[in-house]
């Protein structure tokens, strides 16, 4: 066994911290902070792997986890024949857990401080539709069917606001303000609230849904306040909408899979292509850090280059020319 259990990080004379109990507590904490179920599941998977590794190495107390143990675990994860993002999730979960223990003063020393998830600068951000593909996808719902008018409204809202799928599913009937042309996201990631503008097309289909379709769907469940309902009057689920989007994707002749998050990525990318300020995109998407938003610039290198050439005073040697003229 490589680990030296007598080396302890931040231990004292007090009680220990059982690995399983602490991990369970942390997952409850994530839920109380409003993290998306998928995020909690991802962290849960990473922490389950970490707990198994600790058990194999005879460690059951968090106060007996050393810096060397963290380095050994990270090395083992990075050596696995798995996708880079899977490795990143496993390491990220451990890193965030120890940050939580440090922030709540459960540990004096964080053995995972400085832990690197993976090299993220070359990561792809996932599927981004072209403007033409997006328009074709939006045109697929059959507007003679009530449920598909709802689907068109959902896709328009996802595309114009860039909201997350979980945020969309948590919208209530009073969250759309057609007078001011805005959408209130009251249950954003981390329980943060924000406002997003509603475009003309989104307003058109969303107002039609609210006026003509939702009242019919809500007859079986009149007390439900969620914005988007099934024909039975129940809140729309992520799996249901994912199936719908996949159906429209096939109808549109788009070969590659299109997830709900593709609307968010496409919204940000298309706005950047049109010259929107990246800090505006950051606020629109509800990103805490600008570096998160900056990942979208990876998919538009040609557009960035063209914009630079057209707008930067030195890009085409204009300064030298002016100096020669003077």
Secondary structure, DSSP 4 states (H G I P E B T S, - for coil): ----TT--SS--SS---BHHHHHHHHHHHHHHTT--HHHHHHHHHHHHHHHHHHHHTT--BGGG--HHHHHHHHHHHHTSSS-HHHHHHHHHHHHHHHHHHHHTTS-SS-TTTT------TT--------HHHHHHHHT-S-TTSHHHHHHHHHHHHHHHH---HHHHHT-BGGGEETTTTEEEE-S-GGG--EEEEPPHHHHHHHHHIIIIIHHHHGGGGTT--BSSB-TTSPBP-HHHHHHHHHHHHHHTT--S---THHHHHHHHHHHHHTT--HHHHHHHHT-SSHHHHHGGGGGGHHHHHHHHHHH-TTTTTHHHHHHHH-
